[in-house]
Amino acid sequence: MLTGQKITALSVAAALGFVAYGQSATAQDSDAPSMKVRYADLNLATEDGARALLQRIRHAARLVCDQQWGDSTEAAMLSRSCFADSTRQAVAKVNSPLVTAFYSGKPRTNTVALATNP
């Protein structure tokens, strides 16, 4: 697992619609724009840290993907696809259970049921 102590940044690269155009390259294989997302200051074992990193990843993906295309309907679809793909790839690269849980919309809860024996 990558942690803030081991890796201080990950790259969010624009997924430039390679699948849509039938190419087999990935964003990492191309000259796609990218942005580093730093998270050495975050503890990914906490909900606050995981949420903060996911917010940073989404912000970076939005910045990278929104600048790629014009104002057409096709451009909007490519931008949304780029955002989704870039975010998914960055979350997978981090390999943090909590970040993945928040990304998938299924945050785990750290609760314990206690019972007493009468």
BELURWO-V161793 format. One record per residue. N is the residue number from 1. NEAR is the number of other C-alpha atoms within 10 Angstrom. D_FIRST is the distance of its C-alpha to the first C-alpha in Angstrom with 2 decimals. Layout:
n->N near->NEAR d_first->D_FIRST
n->N near->NEAR d_first->D_FIRST
//
This chain:
n->1 near->9 d_first->0.00
n->2 near->13 d_first->3.78
n->3 near->17 d_first->6.32
n->4 near->16 d_first->10.01
n->5 near->11 d_first->10.81
n->6 near->9 d_first->9.15
n->7 near->13 d_first->9.92
n->8 near->15 d_first->13.06
n->9 near->15 d_first->13.79
n->10 near->18 d_first->13.13
n->11 near->19 d_first->16.19
n->12 near->32 d_first->17.80
n->13 near->27 d_first->20.37
n->14 near->32 d_first->23.42
n->15 near->29 d_first->23.63
n->16 near->25 d_first->27.30
n->17 near->18 d_first->28.42
n->18 near->14 d_first->28.10
n->19 near->11 d_first->28.11
n->20 near->10 d_first->31.12
n->21 near->8 d_first->33.01
n->22 near->8 d_first->32.23
n->23 near->9 d_first->30.33
n->24 near->10 d_first->27.39
n->25 near->13 d_first->25.67
n->26 near->16 d_first->22.49
n->27 near->21 d_first->22.16
n->28 near->14 d_first->20.15
n->29 near->8 d_first->23.11
n->30 near->13 d_first->25.71
n->31 near->11 d_first->27.05
n->32 near->16 d_first->25.74
n->33 near->17 d_first->25.55
n->34 near->20 d_first->22.20
n->35 near->16 d_first->21.11
n->36 near->14 d_first->18.35
n->37 near->20 d_first->16.66
n->38 near->16 d_first->15.95
n->39 near->21 d_first->13.89
n->40 near->15 d_first->13.83
n->41 near->11 d_first->16.38
n->42 near->18 d_first->14.41
n->43 near->16 d_first->12.78
n->44 near->22 d_first->10.38
n->45 near->13 d_first->11.10
n->46 near->12 d_first->14.63
n->47 near->18 d_first->16.46
n->48 near->13 d_first->18.10
n->49 near->18 d_first->15.06
n->50 near->24 d_first->13.52
n->51 near->20 d_first->17.05
n->52 near->17 d_first->17.63
n->53 near->23 d_first->14.77
n->54 near->20 d_first->15.93
n->55 near->14 d_first->19.42
n->56 near->17 d_first->18.69
n->57 near->26 d_first->17.20
n->58 near->22 d_first->20.28
n->59 near->16 d_first->22.60
n->60 near->23 d_first->21.50
n->61 near->29 d_first->21.77
n->62 near->20 d_first->25.18
n->63 near->16 d_first->26.37
n->64 near->22 d_first->25.39
n->65 near->27 d_first->26.64
n->66 near->19 d_first->29.77
n->67 near->11 d_first->31.27
n->68 near->17 d_first->31.31
n->69 near->14 d_first->34.28
n->70 near->12 d_first->37.67
n->71 near->8 d_first->39.04
n->72 near->9 d_first->39.84
n->73 near->9 d_first->38.69
n->74 near->11 d_first->36.88
n->75 near->14 d_first->35.14
n->76 near->16 d_first->33.98
n->77 near->13 d_first->32.57
n->78 near->21 d_first->30.75
n->79 near->25 d_first->29.34
n->80 near->16 d_first->28.07
n->81 near->18 d_first->26.56
n->82 near->25 d_first->24.92
n->83 near->27 d_first->23.52
n->84 near->17 d_first->22.14
n->85 near->20 d_first->20.67
n->86 near->27 d_first->19.18
n->87 near->25 d_first->17.64
n->88 near->18 d_first->16.22
n->89 near->16 d_first->14.78
n->90 near->19 d_first->13.24
n->91 near->24 d_first->11.69
n->92 near->14 d_first->10.31
n->93 near->14 d_first->9.01
n->94 near->19 d_first->7.15
n->95 near->13 d_first->5.49
n->96 near->16 d_first->6.46
n->97 near->17 d_first->9.04
n->98 near->22 d_first->11.61
n->99 near->27 d_first->11.67
n->100 near->19 d_first->12.01
n->101 near->16 d_first->14.60
n->102 near->16 d_first->16.55
n->103 near->19 d_first->16.54
n->104 near->11 d_first->17.95
n->105 near->9 d_first->20.36
n->106 near->11 d_first->19.39
n->107 near->16 d_first->18.07
n->108 near->11 d_first->17.69
n->109 near->8 d_first->20.15
n->110 near->6 d_first->19.87
n->111 near->6 d_first->23.42
n->112 near->6 d_first->25.17
n->113 near->4 d_first->28.67
n->114 near->5 d_first->30.97
n->115 near->6 d_first->34.30
n->116 near->4 d_first->37.20
n->117 near->3 d_first->39.63
n->118 near->3 d_first->43.16
//
